[in-house]
């Protein structure tokens, strides 16, 4: 199994204009296998369609840029994860992408929901998700957020600090309630991913460190509190991870902590959450494991470690996000300008500027994440040339697709489609340069439904107290 490091071409050979994994395609019109939702295909006339609706028709109805979600594919992936992890609790990580429509899909497909802010919790409640099936994350939850969670009956709160324990105890005494909690721990696992999305090494903001005993102290304190019901431990090692190696180490260290807690209190904890961070394919270099492969590997790890520590197997949960929401999403852009840029040594690169950019996908600028792209409104017989798809913002780092081979005749007015855009695109979008955020639509059997409408300039001015 191979995959591309999330930092992408910043680690490429400096003597080449393209990363080593990117090769010139034999057919520039072919859709790379594994990158697109199951409902994406290229029609006989060369135009791409998504779930039975052509990209030009989608663009005619809602304009560009836009995020398009294949609803059937999203639901199928949710069912796949639920079936693969039968007997475990599967929490969809709402941070990857959440709106009321998606929250309803998640609930209808039998998944629980993980949220990490009052805003995400409000969306879930507006979608009528059962609060008992909601988990609340966050390293700095406010008293107002915790109060809201307790008042609506959130099923579990993942505790991240001693200050939060104190807040929950005050609120529990005031409200006359007991919070169901998991303690988040940092296991010291160095996940093979970008520094910004690795979350289990010691020197970062999340959780209680196992090393030094902080985690065990927090667990014992929580256990003795009359206002907290300690259900178990939560661990999350990072994002865009392609195998189970890191999870094996994390499971061993968390279950050792289970054993230490049992020795200290005489009780076994009931729950273990191994987090999420399961990777998807953004380029042809990525070969992520399937839900079934991950389930088999993680189950074996948990069973082995429980036997080793003499523990009963706890109720285990996971939190897939992008692996459900990412592949069903496609970003559509309209080309505005095309230029060839000499980059030295007789080499050149074509810069294709589109009507979106870092305001609708910050990931390439934030940590050099790599994406793929294709000419979407037609096929081309022109030879492929190394291209860079860039946005319209006043930043040199405003790059959407750093390296891709696209037809040499891409021209203004063409549509560019970017796969695997359903996760962490709209959810991390901004109004940089006062740019309204794109809409999100779902397509099912050729019918388009708006999930989030396009922002307007009036929406932006509505927040401007001086307007």
TORKOL-4160 file (C-alpha; in steps of 0.2 Angstrom, whole numbers, padded with zeros to 4 digits, m for minus):
467
<pt num="1" X="0000" Y="0000" Z="0000"/>
<pt num="2" X="0007" Y="0017" Z="m0005"/>
<pt num="3" X="0002" Y="0035" Z="m0002"/>
<pt num="4" X="0008" Y="0052" Z="m0005"/>
<pt num="5" X="0014" Y="0063" Z="0010"/>
<pt num="6" X="0001" Y="0076" Z="0013"/>
<pt num="7" X="0015" Y="0090" Z="0011"/>
<pt num="8" X="0015" Y="0085" Z="m0007"/>
<pt num="9" X="0027" Y="0092" Z="m0020"/>
<pt num="10" X="0036" Y="0104" Z="m0008"/>
<pt num="11" X="0046" Y="0088" Z="m0005"/>
<pt num="12" X="0048" Y="0085" Z="m0024"/>
<pt num="13" X="0065" Y="0084" Z="m0033"/>
<pt num="14" X="0069" Y="0103" Z="m0036"/>
<pt num="15" X="0076" Y="0099" Z="m0053"/>
<pt num="16" X="0059" Y="0094" Z="m0060"/>
<pt num="17" X="0044" Y="0105" Z="m0062"/>
<pt num="18" X="0032" Y="0090" Z="m0056"/>
<pt num="19" X="0033" Y="0079" Z="m0041"/>
<pt num="20" X="0040" Y="0061" Z="m0044"/>
<pt num="21" X="0023" Y="0053" Z="m0043"/>
<pt num="22" X="0014" Y="0063" Z="m0057"/>
<pt num="23" X="0017" Y="0055" Z="m0074"/>
<pt num="24" X="0010" Y="0061" Z="m0091"/>
<pt num="25" X="m0006" Y="0052" Z="m0094"/>
<pt num="26" X="m0009" Y="0041" Z="m0109"/>
<pt num="27" X="m0027" Y="0048" Z="m0110"/>
<pt num="28" X="m0029" Y="0065" Z="m0103"/>
<pt num="29" X="m0048" Y="0063" Z="m0104"/>
<pt num="30" X="m0049" Y="0048" Z="m0093"/>
<pt num="31" X="m0055" Y="0049" Z="m0076"/>
<pt num="32" X="m0043" Y="0042" Z="m0064"/>
<pt num="33" X="m0049" Y="0027" Z="m0055"/>
<pt num="34" X="m0053" Y="0029" Z="m0036"/>
<pt num="35" X="m0053" Y="0048" Z="m0036"/>
<pt num="36" X="m0072" Y="0052" Z="m0040"/>
<pt num="37" X="m0088" Y="0048" Z="m0033"/>
<pt num="38" X="m0097" Y="0032" Z="m0040"/>
<pt num="39" X="m0110" Y="0043" Z="m0049"/>
<pt num="40" X="m0097" Y="0053" Z="m0059"/>
<pt num="41" X="m0094" Y="0048" Z="m0078"/>
<pt num="42" X="m0089" Y="0056" Z="m0094"/>
<pt num="43" X="m0103" Y="0056" Z="m0107"/>
<pt num="44" X="m0101" Y="0051" Z="m0125"/>
<pt num="45" X="m0101" Y="0070" Z="m0130"/>
<pt num="46" X="m0086" Y="0072" Z="m0118"/>
<pt num="47" X="m0095" Y="0081" Z="m0104"/>
<pt num="48" X="m0094" Y="0075" Z="m0086"/>
<pt num="49" X="m0110" Y="0071" Z="m0077"/>
<pt num="50" X="m0113" Y="0069" Z="m0058"/>
<pt num="51" X="m0127" Y="0057" Z="m0053"/>
<pt num="52" X="m0136" Y="0060" Z="m0070"/>
<pt num="53" X="m0134" Y="0079" Z="m0071"/>
<pt num="54" X="m0121" Y="0087" Z="m0083"/>
<pt num="55" X="m0108" Y="0099" Z="m0076"/>
<pt num="56" X="m0114" Y="0113" Z="m0088"/>
<pt num="57" X="m0132" Y="0110" Z="m0083"/>
<pt num="58" X="m0126" Y="0111" Z="m0064"/>
<pt num="59" X="m0117" Y="0127" Z="m0068"/>
<pt num="60" X="m0131" Y="0134" Z="m0078"/>
<pt num="61" X="m0143" Y="0131" Z="m0063"/>
<pt num="62" X="m0131" Y="0137" Z="m0049"/>
<pt num="63" X="m0116" Y="0145" Z="m0056"/>
<pt num="64" X="m0098" Y="0142" Z="m0052"/>
<pt num="65" X="m0088" Y="0140" Z="m0041"/>
<pt num="66" X="m0099" Y="0126" Z="m0033"/>
<pt num="67" X="m0097" Y="0111" Z="m0023"/>
<pt num="68" X="m0108" Y="0096" Z="m0029"/>
<pt num="69" X="m0111" Y="0081" Z="m0018"/>
<pt num="70" X="m0117" Y="0064" Z="m0025"/>
<pt num="71" X="m0130" Y="0060" Z="m0012"/>
<pt num="72" X="m0131" Y="0042" Z="m0016"/>
<pt num="73" X="m0112" Y="0040" Z="m0015"/>
<pt num="74" X="m0112" Y="0049" Z="0002"/>
<pt num="75" X="m0126" Y="0038" Z="0009"/>
<pt num="76" X="m0118" Y="0022" Z="0002"/>
<pt num="77" X="m0101" Y="0026" Z="0011"/>
<pt num="78" X="m0110" Y="0029" Z="0027"/>
<pt num="79" X="m0118" Y="0012" Z="0026"/>
<pt num="80" X="m0102" Y="0004" Z="0021"/>
<pt num="81" X="m0093" Y="0011" Z="0037"/>
<pt num="82" X="m0108" Y="0006" Z="0048"/>
<pt num="83" X="m0108" Y="m0012" Z="0040"/>
<pt num="84" X="m0089" Y="m0014" Z="0041"/>
<pt num="85" X="m0089" Y="m0009" Z="0059"/>
<pt num="86" X="m0104" Y="m0019" Z="0065"/>
<pt num="87" X="m0105" Y="m0020" Z="0083"/>
<pt num="88" X="m0094" Y="m0004" Z="0085"/>
<pt num="89" X="m0101" Y="0014" Z="0087"/>
<pt num="90" X="m0098" Y="0025" Z="0071"/>
<pt num="91" X="m0098" Y="0044" Z="0074"/>
<pt num="92" X="m0098" Y="0054" Z="0058"/>
<pt num="93" X="m0086" Y="0068" Z="0061"/>
<pt num="94" X="m0096" Y="0084" Z="0057"/>
<pt num="95" X="m0081" Y="0095" Z="0055"/>
<pt num="96" X="m0077" Y="0087" Z="0038"/>
<pt num="97" X="m0093" Y="0095" Z="0032"/>
<pt num="98" X="m0110" Y="0098" Z="0040"/>
<pt num="99" X="m0126" Y="0106" Z="0036"/>
<pt num="100" X="m0144" Y="0101" Z="0041"/>
<pt num="101" X="m0146" Y="0090" Z="0025"/>
<pt num="102" X="m0131" Y="0080" Z="0028"/>
<pt num="103" X="m0135" Y="0078" Z="0047"/>
<pt num="104" X="m0151" Y="0070" Z="0042"/>
<pt num="105" X="m0142" Y="0059" Z="0030"/>
<pt num="106" X="m0131" Y="0053" Z="0043"/>
<pt num="107" X="m0145" Y="0050" Z="0056"/>
<pt num="108" X="m0155" Y="0041" Z="0042"/>
<pt num="109" X="m0141" Y="0029" Z="0038"/>
<pt num="110" X="m0139" Y="0024" Z="0057"/>
<pt num="111" X="m0123" Y="0034" Z="0061"/>
<pt num="112" X="m0120" Y="0044" Z="0076"/>
<pt num="113" X="m0113" Y="0062" Z="0075"/>
<pt num="114" X="m0098" Y="0070" Z="0082"/>
<pt num="115" X="m0098" Y="0089" Z="0084"/>
<pt num="116" X="m0085" Y="0102" Z="0090"/>
<pt num="117" X="m0094" Y="0118" Z="0093"/>
<pt num="118" X="m0110" Y="0126" Z="0098"/>
<pt num="119" X="m0113" Y="0130" Z="0079"/>
<pt num="120" X="m0111" Y="0112" Z="0074"/>
<pt num="121" X="m0122" Y="0106" Z="0089"/>
<pt num="122" X="m0136" Y="0118" Z="0084"/>
<pt num="123" X="m0135" Y="0112" Z="0066"/>
<pt num="124" X="m0137" Y="0094" Z="0072"/>
<pt num="125" X="m0152" Y="0099" Z="0083"/>
<pt num="126" X="m0160" Y="0108" Z="0069"/>
<pt num="127" X="m0159" Y="0092" Z="0059"/>
<pt num="128" X="m0168" Y="0083" Z="0073"/>
<pt num="129" X="m0153" Y="0072" Z="0077"/>
<pt num="130" X="m0156" Y="0063" Z="0093"/>
<pt num="131" X="m0145" Y="0072" Z="0106"/>
<pt num="132" X="m0141" Y="0055" Z="0114"/>
<pt num="133" X="m0132" Y="0050" Z="0097"/>
<pt num="134" X="m0121" Y="0066" Z="0098"/>
<pt num="135" X="m0103" Y="0068" Z="0105"/>
<pt num="136" X="m0096" Y="0085" Z="0109"/>
<pt num="137" X="m0077" Y="0088" Z="0106"/>
<pt num="138" X="m0066" Y="0103" Z="0108"/>
<pt num="139" X="m0050" Y="0108" Z="0117"/>
<pt num="140" X="m0058" Y="0124" Z="0124"/>
<pt num="141" X="m0077" Y="0122" Z="0126"/>
<pt num="142" X="m0085" Y="0137" Z="0134"/>
<pt num="143" X="m0096" Y="0136" Z="0149"/>
<pt num="144" X="m0111" Y="0141" Z="0137"/>
<pt num="145" X="m0107" Y="0127" Z="0125"/>
<pt num="146" X="m0105" Y="0114" Z="0140"/>
<pt num="147" X="m0122" Y="0121" Z="0147"/>
<pt num="148" X="m0130" Y="0119" Z="0130"/>
<pt num="149" X="m0124" Y="0101" Z="0129"/>
<pt num="150" X="m0130" Y="0096" Z="0146"/>
<pt num="151" X="m0147" Y="0104" Z="0144"/>
<pt num="152" X="m0151" Y="0095" Z="0128"/>
<pt num="153" X="m0144" Y="0079" Z="0134"/>
<pt num="154" X="m0129" Y="0076" Z="0123"/>
<pt num="155" X="m0124" Y="0058" Z="0124"/>
<pt num="156" X="m0105" Y="0060" Z="0128"/>
<pt num="157" X="m0093" Y="0075" Z="0130"/>
<pt num="158" X="m0075" Y="0072" Z="0126"/>
<pt num="159" X="m0065" Y="0080" Z="0140"/>
<pt num="160" X="m0049" Y="0089" Z="0136"/>
<pt num="161" X="m0042" Y="0098" Z="0151"/>
<pt num="162" X="m0043" Y="0100" Z="0170"/>
<pt num="163" X="m0052" Y="0117" Z="0168"/>
<pt num="164" X="m0065" Y="0108" Z="0158"/>
<pt num="165" X="m0068" Y="0095" Z="0172"/>
<pt num="166" X="m0070" Y="0110" Z="0184"/>
<pt num="167" X="m0083" Y="0118" Z="0172"/>
<pt num="168" X="m0093" Y="0102" Z="0170"/>
<pt num="169" X="m0093" Y="0100" Z="0189"/>
<pt num="170" X="m0100" Y="0117" Z="0192"/>
<pt num="171" X="m0113" Y="0115" Z="0179"/>
<pt num="172" X="m0118" Y="0098" Z="0185"/>
<pt num="173" X="m0120" Y="0105" Z="0203"/>
<pt num="174" X="m0131" Y="0119" Z="0196"/>
<pt num="175" X="m0141" Y="0109" Z="0184"/>
<pt num="176" X="m0143" Y="0094" Z="0195"/>
<pt num="177" X="m0136" Y="0082" Z="0181"/>
<pt num="178" X="m0122" Y="0070" Z="0178"/>
<pt num="179" X="m0112" Y="0072" Z="0162"/>
<pt num="180" X="m0107" Y="0056" Z="0152"/>
<pt num="181" X="m0088" Y="0059" Z="0148"/>
<pt num="182" X="m0073" Y="0052" Z="0139"/>
<pt num="183" X="m0056" Y="0058" Z="0143"/>
<pt num="184" X="m0046" Y="0062" Z="0128"/>
<pt num="185" X="m0028" Y="0057" Z="0129"/>
<pt num="186" X="m0012" Y="0060" Z="0119"/>
<pt num="187" X="m0003" Y="0044" Z="0116"/>
<pt num="188" X="0013" Y="0050" Z="0109"/>
<pt num="189" X="0010" Y="0042" Z="0092"/>
<pt num="190" X="0019" Y="0051" Z="0078"/>
<pt num="191" X="0006" Y="0048" Z="0063"/>
<pt num="192" X="0014" Y="0050" Z="0046"/>
<pt num="193" X="0005" Y="0066" Z="0041"/>
<pt num="194" X="0007" Y="0084" Z="0041"/>
<pt num="195" X="0012" Y="0093" Z="0057"/>
<pt num="196" X="m0004" Y="0103" Z="0057"/>
<pt num="197" X="m0015" Y="0088" Z="0057"/>
<pt num="198" X="m0005" Y="0076" Z="0068"/>
<pt num="199" X="m0014" Y="0076" Z="0085"/>
<pt num="200" X="m0007" Y="0063" Z="0096"/>
<pt num="201" X="0011" Y="0068" Z="0098"/>
<pt num="202" X="0015" Y="0076" Z="0115"/>
<pt num="203" X="0019" Y="0094" Z="0110"/>
<pt num="204" X="0002" Y="0100" Z="0105"/>
<pt num="205" X="m0015" Y="0107" Z="0112"/>
<pt num="206" X="m0026" Y="0092" Z="0113"/>
<pt num="207" X="m0030" Y="0080" Z="0128"/>
<pt num="208" X="m0021" Y="0074" Z="0143"/>
<pt num="209" X="m0003" Y="0066" Z="0141"/>
<pt num="210" X="m0002" Y="0048" Z="0145"/>
<pt num="211" X="0017" Y="0050" Z="0149"/>
<pt num="212" X="0019" Y="0058" Z="0166"/>
<pt num="213" X="0003" Y="0052" Z="0172"/>
<pt num="214" X="m0008" Y="0067" Z="0168"/>
<pt num="215" X="m0021" Y="0056" Z="0160"/>
<pt num="216" X="m0023" Y="0044" Z="0174"/>
<pt num="217" X="m0024" Y="0058" Z="0187"/>
<pt num="218" X="m0038" Y="0066" Z="0176"/>
<pt num="219" X="m0047" Y="0049" Z="0175"/>
<pt num="220" X="m0047" Y="0046" Z="0193"/>
<pt num="221" X="m0053" Y="0063" Z="0197"/>
<pt num="222" X="m0067" Y="0062" Z="0185"/>
<pt num="223" X="m0071" Y="0044" Z="0192"/>
<pt num="224" X="m0073" Y="0051" Z="0210"/>
<pt num="225" X="m0084" Y="0067" Z="0204"/>
<pt num="226" X="m0102" Y="0065" Z="0208"/>
<pt num="227" X="m0106" Y="0076" Z="0193"/>
<pt num="228" X="m0096" Y="0066" Z="0180"/>
<pt num="229" X="m0099" Y="0048" Z="0174"/>
<pt num="230" X="m0082" Y="0042" Z="0166"/>
<pt num="231" X="m0086" Y="0030" Z="0152"/>
<pt num="232" X="m0069" Y="0028" Z="0144"/>
<pt num="233" X="m0055" Y="0035" Z="0134"/>
<pt num="234" X="m0054" Y="0044" Z="0118"/>
<pt num="235" X="m0038" Y="0044" Z="0107"/>
<pt num="236" X="m0036" Y="0053" Z="0090"/>
<pt num="237" X="m0019" Y="0052" Z="0081"/>
<pt num="238" X="m0021" Y="0063" Z="0066"/>
<pt num="239" X="m0029" Y="0065" Z="0049"/>
<pt num="240" X="m0027" Y="0058" Z="0031"/>
<pt num="241" X="m0019" Y="0041" Z="0038"/>
<pt num="242" X="m0018" Y="0026" Z="0026"/>
<pt num="243" X="m0015" Y="0011" Z="0037"/>
<pt num="244" X="m0017" Y="0005" Z="0055"/>
<pt num="245" X="0001" Y="0005" Z="0061"/>
<pt num="246" X="m0002" Y="0021" Z="0071"/>
<pt num="247" X="m0018" Y="0014" Z="0078"/>
<pt num="248" X="m0010" Y="m0001" Z="0085"/>
<pt num="249" X="0002" Y="0009" Z="0095"/>
<pt num="250" X="m0012" Y="0020" Z="0101"/>
<pt num="251" X="m0023" Y="0005" Z="0106"/>
<pt num="252" X="m0009" Y="m0003" Z="0116"/>
<pt num="253" X="m0005" Y="0013" Z="0126"/>
<pt num="254" X="m0024" Y="0017" Z="0129"/>
<pt num="255" X="m0028" Y="0000" Z="0134"/>
<pt num="256" X="m0013" Y="0000" Z="0146"/>
<pt num="257" X="m0021" Y="0015" Z="0153"/>
<pt num="258" X="m0037" Y="0005" Z="0155"/>
<pt num="259" X="m0027" Y="m0008" Z="0165"/>
<pt num="260" X="m0019" Y="0006" Z="0176"/>
<pt num="261" X="m0036" Y="0013" Z="0180"/>
<pt num="262" X="m0043" Y="m0004" Z="0184"/>
<pt num="263" X="m0028" Y="m0007" Z="0196"/>
<pt num="264" X="m0031" Y="0010" Z="0204"/>
<pt num="265" X="m0050" Y="0009" Z="0206"/>
<pt num="266" X="m0055" Y="m0009" Z="0204"/>
<pt num="267" X="m0066" Y="m0004" Z="0189"/>
<pt num="268" X="m0065" Y="m0008" Z="0171"/>
<pt num="269" X="m0070" Y="0006" Z="0159"/>
<pt num="270" X="m0084" Y="0003" Z="0147"/>
<pt num="271" X="m0079" Y="0013" Z="0131"/>
<pt num="272" X="m0064" Y="0016" Z="0120"/>
<pt num="273" X="m0064" Y="0028" Z="0105"/>
<pt num="274" X="m0050" Y="0027" Z="0093"/>
<pt num="275" X="m0054" Y="0043" Z="0083"/>
<pt num="276" X="m0054" Y="0045" Z="0065"/>
<pt num="277" X="m0042" Y="0052" Z="0052"/>
<pt num="278" X="m0044" Y="0038" Z="0039"/>
<pt num="279" X="m0037" Y="0044" Z="0023"/>
<pt num="280" X="m0044" Y="0046" Z="0005"/>
<pt num="281" X="m0037" Y="0047" Z="m0012"/>
<pt num="282" X="m0034" Y="0065" Z="m0018"/>
<pt num="283" X="m0022" Y="0060" Z="m0032"/>
<pt num="284" X="m0017" Y="0044" Z="m0041"/>
<pt num="285" X="m0003" Y="0042" Z="m0029"/>
<pt num="286" X="m0015" Y="0038" Z="m0015"/>
<pt num="287" X="m0021" Y="0021" Z="m0011"/>
<pt num="288" X="m0031" Y="0021" Z="0005"/>
<pt num="289" X="m0037" Y="0006" Z="0014"/>
<pt num="290" X="m0056" Y="0001" Z="0012"/>
<pt num="291" X="m0068" Y="0002" Z="0027"/>
<pt num="292" X="m0068" Y="m0017" Z="0028"/>
<pt num="293" X="m0049" Y="m0018" Z="0028"/>
<pt num="294" X="m0048" Y="m0005" Z="0042"/>
<pt num="295" X="m0061" Y="m0014" Z="0052"/>
<pt num="296" X="m0052" Y="m0030" Z="0051"/>
<pt num="297" X="m0036" Y="m0023" Z="0056"/>
<pt num="298" X="m0043" Y="m0012" Z="0070"/>
<pt num="299" X="m0053" Y="m0026" Z="0077"/>
<pt num="300" X="m0038" Y="m0038" Z="0078"/>
<pt num="301" X="m0028" Y="m0024" Z="0086"/>
<pt num="302" X="m0041" Y="m0021" Z="0100"/>
<pt num="303" X="m0044" Y="m0040" Z="0103"/>
<pt num="304" X="m0025" Y="m0043" Z="0104"/>
<pt num="305" X="m0022" Y="m0029" Z="0116"/>
<pt num="306" X="m0036" Y="m0033" Z="0127"/>
<pt num="307" X="m0030" Y="m0051" Z="0129"/>
<pt num="308" X="m0013" Y="m0045" Z="0133"/>
<pt num="309" X="m0019" Y="m0034" Z="0147"/>
<pt num="310" X="m0032" Y="m0046" Z="0154"/>
<pt num="311" X="m0047" Y="m0034" Z="0150"/>
<pt num="312" X="m0064" Y="m0037" Z="0144"/>
<pt num="313" X="m0067" Y="m0029" Z="0126"/>
<pt num="314" X="m0074" Y="m0012" Z="0129"/>
<pt num="315" X="m0087" Y="m0004" Z="0118"/>
<pt num="316" X="m0077" Y="0003" Z="0104"/>
<pt num="317" X="m0081" Y="0018" Z="0093"/>
<pt num="318" X="m0073" Y="0027" Z="0078"/>
<pt num="319" X="m0075" Y="0044" Z="0070"/>
<pt num="320" X="m0074" Y="0044" Z="0051"/>
<pt num="321" X="m0077" Y="0061" Z="0042"/>
<pt num="322" X="m0068" Y="0064" Z="0026"/>
<pt num="323" X="m0069" Y="0045" Z="0021"/>
<pt num="324" X="m0088" Y="0048" Z="0020"/>
<pt num="325" X="m0090" Y="0066" Z="0015"/>
<pt num="326" X="m0074" Y="0068" Z="0004"/>
<pt num="327" X="m0076" Y="0057" Z="m0011"/>
<pt num="328" X="m0094" Y="0061" Z="m0015"/>
<pt num="329" X="m0089" Y="0079" Z="m0017"/>
<pt num="330" X="m0084" Y="0088" Z="m0033"/>
<pt num="331" X="m0079" Y="0106" Z="m0035"/>
<pt num="332" X="m0083" Y="0115" Z="m0051"/>
<pt num="333" X="m0074" Y="0130" Z="m0057"/>
<pt num="334" X="m0075" Y="0141" Z="m0073"/>
<pt num="335" X="m0058" Y="0145" Z="m0081"/>
<pt num="336" X="m0055" Y="0164" Z="m0082"/>
<pt num="337" X="m0037" Y="0166" Z="m0089"/>
<pt num="338" X="m0023" Y="0154" Z="m0095"/>
<pt num="339" X="m0005" Y="0159" Z="m0097"/>
<pt num="340" X="0012" Y="0150" Z="m0099"/>
<pt num="341" X="0026" Y="0154" Z="m0087"/>
<pt num="342" X="0044" Y="0150" Z="m0090"/>
<pt num="343" X="0051" Y="0142" Z="m0074"/>
<pt num="344" X="0069" Y="0141" Z="m0080"/>
<pt num="345" X="0080" Y="0127" Z="m0088"/>
<pt num="346" X="0069" Y="0128" Z="m0104"/>
<pt num="347" X="0054" Y="0122" Z="m0094"/>
<pt num="348" X="0037" Y="0131" Z="m0092"/>
<pt num="349" X="0021" Y="0128" Z="m0083"/>
<pt num="350" X="0003" Y="0133" Z="m0088"/>
<pt num="351" X="m0006" Y="0143" Z="m0075"/>
<pt num="352" X="m0025" Y="0141" Z="m0076"/>
<pt num="353" X="m0034" Y="0154" Z="m0066"/>
<pt num="354" X="m0052" Y="0149" Z="m0060"/>
<pt num="355" X="m0066" Y="0159" Z="m0052"/>
<pt num="356" X="m0063" Y="0151" Z="m0035"/>
<pt num="357" X="m0047" Y="0149" Z="m0024"/>
<pt num="358" X="m0040" Y="0148" Z="m0007"/>
<pt num="359" X="m0057" Y="0155" Z="0000"/>
<pt num="360" X="m0066" Y="0139" Z="m0005"/>
<pt num="361" X="m0051" Y="0127" Z="m0002"/>
<pt num="362" X="m0038" Y="0133" Z="0010"/>
<pt num="363" X="m0030" Y="0116" Z="0012"/>
<pt num="364" X="m0017" Y="0118" Z="m0002"/>
<pt num="365" X="m0011" Y="0134" Z="0005"/>
<pt num="366" X="m0012" Y="0129" Z="0023"/>
<pt num="367" X="m0002" Y="0113" Z="0022"/>
<pt num="368" X="0002" Y="0110" Z="0003"/>
<pt num="369" X="m0012" Y="0097" Z="0001"/>
<pt num="370" X="m0012" Y="0090" Z="m0016"/>
<pt num="371" X="m0027" Y="0088" Z="m0028"/>
<pt num="372" X="m0031" Y="0082" Z="m0045"/>
<pt num="373" X="m0042" Y="0090" Z="m0059"/>
<pt num="374" X="m0049" Y="0087" Z="m0076"/>
<pt num="375" X="m0057" Y="0097" Z="m0090"/>
<pt num="376" X="m0075" Y="0094" Z="m0087"/>
<pt num="377" X="m0086" Y="0101" Z="m0101"/>
<pt num="378" X="m0078" Y="0093" Z="m0115"/>
<pt num="379" X="m0064" Y="0081" Z="m0121"/>
<pt num="380" X="m0048" Y="0086" Z="m0130"/>
<pt num="381" X="m0036" Y="0079" Z="m0142"/>
<pt num="382" X="m0023" Y="0092" Z="m0138"/>
<pt num="383" X="m0007" Y="0085" Z="m0129"/>
<pt num="384" X="m0007" Y="0086" Z="m0110"/>
<pt num="385" X="0004" Y="0099" Z="m0102"/>
<pt num="386" X="0010" Y="0102" Z="m0084"/>
<pt num="387" X="m0003" Y="0114" Z="m0077"/>
<pt num="388" X="m0006" Y="0123" Z="m0061"/>
<pt num="389" X="m0024" Y="0128" Z="m0056"/>
<pt num="390" X="m0024" Y="0144" Z="m0046"/>
<pt num="391" X="m0037" Y="0155" Z="m0039"/>
<pt num="392" X="m0042" Y="0174" Z="m0040"/>
<pt num="393" X="m0035" Y="0180" Z="m0023"/>
<pt num="394" X="m0021" Y="0192" Z="m0020"/>
<pt num="395" X="m0009" Y="0178" Z="m0013"/>
<pt num="396" X="0005" Y="0170" Z="m0022"/>
<pt num="397" X="0000" Y="0154" Z="m0013"/>
<pt num="398" X="m0018" Y="0154" Z="m0019"/>
<pt num="399" X="m0016" Y="0137" Z="m0027"/>
<pt num="400" X="m0030" Y="0124" Z="m0029"/>
<pt num="401" X="m0021" Y="0110" Z="m0039"/>
<pt num="402" X="m0002" Y="0112" Z="m0038"/>
<pt num="403" X="0002" Y="0100" Z="m0052"/>
<pt num="404" X="m0008" Y="0091" Z="m0065"/>
<pt num="405" X="m0007" Y="0087" Z="m0083"/>
<pt num="406" X="m0022" Y="0095" Z="m0092"/>
<pt num="407" X="m0025" Y="0097" Z="m0111"/>
<pt num="408" X="m0014" Y="0111" Z="m0119"/>
<pt num="409" X="m0030" Y="0119" Z="m0126"/>
<pt num="410" X="m0039" Y="0123" Z="m0110"/>
<pt num="411" X="m0046" Y="0140" Z="m0113"/>
<pt num="412" X="m0057" Y="0153" Z="m0104"/>
<pt num="413" X="m0074" Y="0147" Z="m0102"/>
<pt num="414" X="m0070" Y="0129" Z="m0099"/>
<pt num="415" X="m0075" Y="0120" Z="m0083"/>
<pt num="416" X="m0063" Y="0112" Z="m0072"/>
<pt num="417" X="m0068" Y="0098" Z="m0060"/>
<pt num="418" X="m0059" Y="0094" Z="m0044"/>
<pt num="419" X="m0063" Y="0077" Z="m0036"/>
<pt num="420" X="m0063" Y="0073" Z="m0017"/>
<pt num="421" X="m0069" Y="0090" Z="m0013"/>
<pt num="422" X="m0083" Y="0086" Z="m0001"/>
<pt num="423" X="m0072" Y="0087" Z="0015"/>
<pt num="424" X="m0064" Y="0102" Z="0023"/>
<pt num="425" X="m0068" Y="0113" Z="0008"/>
<pt num="426" X="m0084" Y="0122" Z="0012"/>
<pt num="427" X="m0082" Y="0118" Z="0030"/>
<pt num="428" X="m0065" Y="0128" Z="0030"/>
<pt num="429" X="m0071" Y="0141" Z="0018"/>
<pt num="430" X="m0068" Y="0160" Z="0021"/>
<pt num="431" X="m0073" Y="0177" Z="0014"/>
<pt num="432" X="m0055" Y="0182" Z="0010"/>
<pt num="433" X="m0055" Y="0197" Z="m0001"/>
<pt num="434" X="m0074" Y="0199" Z="0003"/>
<pt num="435" X="m0078" Y="0184" Z="m0008"/>
<pt num="436" X="m0095" Y="0176" Z="m0005"/>
<pt num="437" X="m0093" Y="0157" Z="m0001"/>
<pt num="438" X="m0100" Y="0145" Z="m0015"/>
<pt num="439" X="m0115" Y="0135" Z="m0013"/>
<pt num="440" X="m0116" Y="0116" Z="m0009"/>
<pt num="441" X="m0129" Y="0106" Z="m0019"/>
<pt num="442" X="m0134" Y="0088" Z="m0019"/>
<pt num="443" X="m0138" Y="0078" Z="m0035"/>
<pt num="444" X="m0148" Y="0062" Z="m0034"/>
<pt num="445" X="m0154" Y="0053" Z="m0050"/>
<pt num="446" X="m0152" Y="0069" Z="m0060"/>
<pt num="447" X="m0161" Y="0080" Z="m0048"/>
<pt num="448" X="m0152" Y="0095" Z="m0039"/>
<pt num="449" X="m0156" Y="0100" Z="m0022"/>
<pt num="450" X="m0148" Y="0115" Z="m0013"/>
<pt num="451" X="m0140" Y="0111" Z="0004"/>
<pt num="452" X="m0131" Y="0128" Z="0006"/>
<pt num="453" X="m0136" Y="0142" Z="m0005"/>
<pt num="454" X="m0122" Y="0154" Z="m0013"/>
<pt num="455" X="m0118" Y="0168" Z="m0002"/>
<pt num="456" X="m0121" Y="0186" Z="m0009"/>
<pt num="457" X="m0113" Y="0203" Z="m0006"/>
<pt num="458" X="m0128" Y="0207" Z="0003"/>
<pt num="459" X="m0125" Y="0193" Z="0015"/>
<pt num="460" X="m0107" Y="0200" Z="0018"/>
<pt num="461" X="m0114" Y="0218" Z="0021"/>
<pt num="462" X="m0127" Y="0212" Z="0033"/>
<pt num="463" X="m0113" Y="0209" Z="0046"/>
<pt num="464" X="m0105" Y="0226" Z="0042"/>
<pt num="465" X="m0111" Y="0238" Z="0056"/>
<pt num="466" X="m0106" Y="0253" Z="0046"/>
<pt num="467" X="m0115" Y="0249" Z="0030"/>
